[in-house]
Amino acid sequence: MQNNQSLNWQPRELTRSERAKKNFSRYWQLYVMVIIPVIYYVIFRYIPMFGNIIAFRKYRAGGNIFGEEWSGFRYFKQFMRDHTFWKAFANTLIINIEYLLFRFPLTLIFALLINEIRNIHWKKFVQTVSYLPHFISMVIVAGMVKELLSTAGPINSALASMGHDKLNFIAMAEWFRTIFIVSGLWQSLGWGTILYLAAISGINPSLYEAAAVDGANRFQRVWHVTIPCILPTITTLLILDIGGLVGSGGAFEKVFLLYNPMTYSTADIISTYVYRMGIGSNTGGNFSYATAVGLFEGLINLVLLTIANQVSKKVSDSSLW
Amino acid sequence: MINTTELKAHNRKNRIRESNSYKIFTVVNALIMIFVSVVTLYPFLYLISQSFTSDKAIIAGHTSIIPEGFNIDTYKYILSKGEFLMYYKNTIVYTVVGTVASLLFSAMLAYPMSKNELKFNKVLTPFIVFTMYFGGGLIANYILVDRIGIKNTMGGFILPMMISTYYVLLMKSFFQSIPKDLEEAGEIDGLSKFGVFWRIALPLSKPIIATMTLFYSVMYWNNWFNAFLYLQDKSKWPVAYYLQTIIRGQGANDPDAVSVSLNIKSCAMVLTVLPIVMVYPFVQKYYVQGMMLGGVKE
């Protein structure tokens, strides 16, 4: 009888705090490990995030980093009335959309073409070469662009030999977007294929065999097997790109290094405008104003990303969160 | 029986039709790949050619893919100038110190994040991931660095970019792929949680560590913007920022522009790119694998 009872004995349900205590005593060393990184995130990520509050508060140089007194939407109203801001806003959208329209399909096509290379050494060579620009500093990229496009450079020499006038591309507003997009493709096309090639290599070969038995030729196999199989990857990358449409991501550095007052009308984007208003040596010093503009940009991006994520969740079942 | 014969015949016909159009495609594809490779390499070859071109040819505006008046005087000149070597040395120091710190702290964050049994992760993961989608802008970061007194120090250059959330998530995915049995075996042998991390998880993570070492060191090596914002003393500049100051003037009406001749600029750029070009192909196997982890959703 007593034996039976002891066999049926069940441990009492632990309370929440007891479970937490048990978890902590077992894993406390892992908790200790994250202390420094968490402090890092608080200081270098969250304090600046809350520092955005100076968009709504008056900031005095050397004063409280979260501002002195509330100013409401004053700075927002101010930049909304500024023609230069709207120009930069439009430029950001145009440059990002145009770049995306070229980069996105071309990257996918390039990945599919690399995948069709049968000779392994040749394939590896193409991949290695096309990854190279990704590792190069934006300073060097800008330096190359300026050298190649200078009046003494190879592009102008080619133009001259065909009987055209030489053009000072870097100083011409109408050329800025083309320069930005072409150099961007040069930088990112190869690197962009990595995730697609990874997804393609994960496709079950029996799908291709089945398609071949059904009489599908190589092009049909790409269309009916490869593309549907890598659709989740395509969607995820597209969400990320749409979320960045109003943002500057990697664009800031390149625009900053390549633009000049002569090309502001097409080149100036929100983040370079923020830089000039906030930190730039002649025009800067309006910290609250510049922060308001930057915050506006950040919030639009967050909203765009959320919408893109929800849409893709509905349409294709793949999402970031 | 008839059916299978028909199918075979159909397949054979198909293969012949396919092989013709496929042959054409293979040739076209090869041409496209050659074109892409040449276009990708051309700017580098042009830069190298410039760096070997003589002063006379540069002044005359003679530039081409084959250096005119081939010489190595520009290299001798730059390498004998203490200034360039100082910037180069700064870059090496920042890259080594920064990469070690980045690797250490990223791993210390990513490893606990990879443990599903850690209750705290329900809070920690969103706390970390959110910073990828929203953050303090340029100004708020600038004020922070200015105010905590790390401006014009090595910390001002390194700390603002020390931990990359994206790289932490790549590491976390890798740690999650380590077989649990191995870690449990280590615990049975008397290792602490920290011991398991140091003696078992890290030695098994060579591919991701190689990838992260490359990514982080390239990030520090190439950065000029933090130096531009936070390092006032010339003696502290990294080489990428020095390059920015000499490239800036070209083609623009910039009063601060420093006039440096084209072959010297090219030579400085070649020397700055060289270490990266020499290293990245050898780590390719690892970073392709590392990037794949990021693409695979849990």
Boltz contact constraints between the chains, C-beta under 6 A:
constraints:
  - contact:
      token1: [A, 23]
      token2: [B, 119]
      max_distance: 6.0
  - contact:
      token1: [A, 27]
      token2: [B, 118]
      max_distance: 6.0
  - contact:
      token1: [A, 29]
      token2: [B, 192]
      max_distance: 6.0
  - contact:
      token1: [A, 29]
      token2: [B, 193]
      max_distance: 6.0
  - contact:
      token1: [A, 29]
      token2: [B, 194]
      max_distance: 6.0
  - contact:
      token1: [A, 30]
      token2: [B, 112]
      max_distance: 6.0
  - contact:
      token1: [A, 30]
      token2: [B, 118]
      max_distance: 6.0
  - contact:
      token1: [A, 30]
      token2: [B, 193]
      max_distance: 6.0
  - contact:
      token1: [A, 33]
      token2: [B, 108]
      max_distance: 6.0
  - contact:
      token1: [A, 33]
      token2: [B, 112]
      max_distance: 6.0
  - contact:
      token1: [A, 34]
      token2: [B, 109]
      max_distance: 6.0
  - contact:
      token1: [A, 34]
      token2: [B, 112]
      max_distance: 6.0
  - contact:
      token1: [A, 37]
      token2: [B, 105]
      max_distance: 6.0
  - contact:
      token1: [A, 37]
      token2: [B, 108]
      max_distance: 6.0
  - contact:
      token1: [A, 37]
      token2: [B, 109]
      max_distance: 6.0
  - contact:
      token1: [A, 40]
      token2: [B, 163]
      max_distance: 6.0
  - contact:
      token1: [A, 45]
      token2: [B, 131]
      max_distance: 6.0
  - contact:
      token1: [A, 47]
      token2: [B, 144]
      max_distance: 6.0
  - contact:
      token1: [A, 48]
      token2: [B, 136]
      max_distance: 6.0
  - contact:
      token1: [A, 48]
      token2: [B, 140]
      max_distance: 6.0
  - contact:
      token1: [A, 48]
      token2: [B, 141]
      max_distance: 6.0
  - contact:
      token1: [A, 48]
      token2: [B, 144]
      max_distance: 6.0
  - contact:
      token1: [A, 49]
      token2: [B, 135]
      max_distance: 6.0
  - contact:
      token1: [A, 49]
      token2: [B, 136]
      max_distance: 6.0
  - contact:
      token1: [A, 51]
      token2: [B, 136]
      max_distance: 6.0
  - contact:
      token1: [A, 51]
      token2: [B, 140]
      max_distance: 6.0
  - contact:
      token1: [A, 52]
      token2: [B, 136]
      max_distance: 6.0
  - contact:
      token1: [A, 52]
      token2: [B, 140]
      max_distance: 6.0
  - contact:
      token1: [A, 65]
      token2: [B, 143]
      max_distance: 6.0
  - contact:
      token1: [A, 65]
      token2: [B, 147]
      max_distance: 6.0
  - contact:
      token1: [A, 113]
      token2: [B, 29]
      max_distance: 6.0
  - contact:
      token1: [A, 116]
      token2: [B, 29]
      max_distance: 6.0
  - contact:
      token1: [A, 126]
      token2: [B, 33]
      max_distance: 6.0
  - contact:
      token1: [A, 128]
      token2: [B, 281]
      max_distance: 6.0
  - contact:
      token1: [A, 129]
      token2: [B, 37]
      max_distance: 6.0
  - contact:
      token1: [A, 129]
      token2: [B, 40]
      max_distance: 6.0
  - contact:
      token1: [A, 130]
      token2: [B, 40]
      max_distance: 6.0
  - contact:
      token1: [A, 135]
      token2: [B, 218]
      max_distance: 6.0
  - contact:
      token1: [A, 135]
      token2: [B, 276]
      max_distance: 6.0
  - contact:
      token1: [A, 135]
      token2: [B, 280]
      max_distance: 6.0
  - contact:
      token1: [A, 137]
      token2: [B, 222]
      max_distance: 6.0
  - contact:
      token1: [A, 137]
      token2: [B, 240]
      max_distance: 6.0
  - contact:
      token1: [A, 139]
      token2: [B, 224]
      max_distance: 6.0
  - contact:
      token1: [A, 139]
      token2: [B, 240]
      max_distance: 6.0
  - contact:
      token1: [A, 139]
      token2: [B, 243]
      max_distance: 6.0
  - contact:
      token1: [A, 139]
      token2: [B, 244]
      max_distance: 6.0
  - contact:
      token1: [A, 140]
      token2: [B, 269]
      max_distance: 6.0
  - contact:
      token1: [A, 140]
      token2: [B, 273]
      max_distance: 6.0
  - contact:
      token1: [A, 143]
      token2: [B, 247]
      max_distance: 6.0
  - contact:
      token1: [A, 143]
      token2: [B, 269]
      max_distance: 6.0
  - contact:
      token1: [A, 144]
      token2: [B, 43]
      max_distance: 6.0
  - contact:
      token1: [A, 146]
      token2: [B, 250]
      max_distance: 6.0
  - contact:
      token1: [A, 146]
      token2: [B, 251]
      max_distance: 6.0
  - contact:
      token1: [A, 152]
      token2: [B, 61]
      max_distance: 6.0
  - contact:
      token1: [A, 152]
      token2: [B, 63]
      max_distance: 6.0
  - contact:
      token1: [A, 170]
      token2: [B, 251]
      max_distance: 6.0
  - contact:
      token1: [A, 194]
      token2: [B, 291]
      max_distance: 6.0
  - contact:
      token1: [A, 195]
      token2: [B, 295]
      max_distance: 6.0
  - contact:
      token1: [A, 198]
      token2: [B, 292]
      max_distance: 6.0
  - contact:
      token1: [A, 198]
      token2: [B, 295]
      max_distance: 6.0
  - contact:
      token1: [A, 215]
      token2: [B, 14]
      max_distance: 6.0
  - contact:
      token1: [A, 217]
      token2: [B, 18]
      max_distance: 6.0
  - contact:
      token1: [A, 218]
      token2: [B, 22]
      max_distance: 6.0
  - contact:
      token1: [A, 260]
      token2: [B, 252]
      max_distance: 6.0
  - contact:
      token1: [A, 274]
      token2: [B, 138]
      max_distance: 6.0
  - contact:
      token1: [A, 278]
      token2: [B, 139]
      max_distance: 6.0
  - contact:
      token1: [A, 287]
      token2: [B, 139]
      max_distance: 6.0
  - contact:
      token1: [A, 290]
      token2: [B, 139]
      max_distance: 6.0
  - contact:
      token1: [A, 291]
      token2: [B, 139]
      max_distance: 6.0
  - contact:
      token1: [A, 294]
      token2: [B, 137]
      max_distance: 6.0
  - contact:
      token1: [A, 298]
      token2: [B, 134]
      max_distance: 6.0
  - contact:
      token1: [A, 302]
      token2: [B, 133]
      max_distance: 6.0
  - contact:
      token1: [A, 302]
      token2: [B, 134]
      max_distance: 6.0
